[in-house]
Amino acid sequence: MPTYEYRCLDCKQRFDIFMTYSEYGTKPVFCTRCGSANVQRLISRVRFARSEEGLLENLDNPDALAGLEENPRELGRMMRKLSKEAGEDLGPEFDEVIGRLEAGQSPEEIERELPDLGSSASEDTEF
């Protein structure tokens, strides 16, 4: 059954509704939070499935990585692009680091200013 994404225009809640193709457009939709019928259908993101090999295809090209060590802005752009292609939300810490790189801050400066970055993730991870 397809999923349709909506936003309530009264309480601003975003929610998903599962319904068949034949139900869409004929079945009334109500906000799951406040029950309002004042809702707007949203166009959901489209994702393309790619293999890990496809995602890392550009990394095999040494020219794609050339100069990234000296150019934090370009490193940030590349990391943001790879995360979008992977389709995964990597959390606010990742976004913070990428934003700092894109602003021109070096990885060393980021490490000095955020010394505890990633410490909780490494404590919870078992290898």
C-alpha positions in Angstrom: 0.0 0.0 0.0 1.4 3.4 -0.9 2.3 6.0 1.7 1.1 9.5 1.3 2.6 12.4 3.3 0.5 15.3 4.6 0.9 18.4 6.7 -1.9 19.7 8.9 -2.5 23.4 8.1 -4.0 23.9 11.6 -1.4 22.3 14.0 1.5 22.0 11.4 2.0 18.3 12.2 3.5 16.2 9.4 2.1 12.7 9.1 1.9 9.7 6.7 -1.3 7.9 5.7 -1.3 4.4 4.1 -4.1 3.9 1.6 -4.7 2.0 -1.7 -4.6 3.7 -5.0 -8.3 3.5 -5.3 -8.8 5.1 -1.9 -6.6 8.1 -2.7 -8.7 11.1 -3.6 -11.9 9.5 -2.4 -11.1 8.7 1.2 -11.1 11.8 3.5 -7.8 12.5 5.3 -7.6 13.8 8.9 -4.7 15.0 10.9 -3.4 12.2 13.2 -2.6 14.8 16.0 -5.6 17.2 16.1 -8.2 15.4 13.8 -8.5 18.4 11.4 -9.5 17.9 7.8 -7.5 21.0 6.9 -4.6 19.1 5.5 -2.2 19.5 2.5 -0.6 16.6 0.6 3.2 16.9 0.5 5.4 15.6 -2.2 7.7 13.1 -0.6 11.4 12.8 -1.3 12.5 10.4 -4.0 15.4 8.1 -3.2 17.4 6.2 -5.7 18.9 2.9 -4.4 22.6 2.6 -5.3 25.0 0.0 -4.3 27.9 0.8 -2.0 30.1 0.3 -5.0 28.2 3.0 -6.9 28.4 5.4 -3.9 32.1 5.0 -3.6 32.7 5.1 -7.4 34.2 8.6 -7.4 36.5 7.8 -4.5 38.4 5.4 -6.7 39.4 8.4 -8.8 42.5 10.0 -7.1 41.7 13.3 -8.8 38.3 13.4 -6.9 40.2 13.5 -3.6 43.1 15.7 -4.7 43.4 18.8 -2.5 40.7 17.9 0.0 43.2 18.1 2.9 44.0 21.7 2.1 40.4 22.7 1.2 37.9 22.2 4.1 35.1 23.8 2.1 35.5 21.2 -0.7 35.8 18.4 1.9 32.6 19.5 3.5 30.8 19.7 0.2 32.0 16.2 -0.7 30.9 14.7 2.6 27.5 16.4 2.4 27.0 15.0 -1.2 28.0 11.4 -0.1 25.6 11.6 2.9 22.8 12.7 0.7 23.5 9.9 -1.8 23.6 7.4 1.0 20.1 8.6 2.1 20.9 8.4 5.8 20.5 11.0 8.5 23.8 11.0 10.3 22.6 13.3 13.1 23.2 16.8 14.3 26.9 16.2 15.1 27.6 15.3 11.5 25.7 18.4 10.3 27.7 20.6 12.8 31.0 19.3 11.5 29.9 19.6 7.8 28.7 23.2 8.4 32.0 24.1 10.0 34.0 22.6 7.1 31.8 24.4 4.6 32.5 27.6 6.5 36.2 27.0 6.0 37.2 25.7 9.4 39.9 23.0 9.3 39.4 19.5 10.7 42.1 20.3 13.3 40.3 23.4 14.5 37.0 21.5 14.7 38.7 18.8 16.8 40.1 21.4 19.2 36.8 23.2 19.6 34.7 20.0 19.9 36.9 17.6 21.8 34.0 15.4 22.9 32.7 15.0 19.4 31.7 11.4 18.8 32.7 10.1 22.2 29.2 8.8 23.1 29.0 7.0 19.8 32.4 5.3 20.4 31.4 4.3 23.9 28.2 2.6 22.7 29.8 0.8 19.8 31.3 -2.6 20.3 33.9 -4.0 17.8 
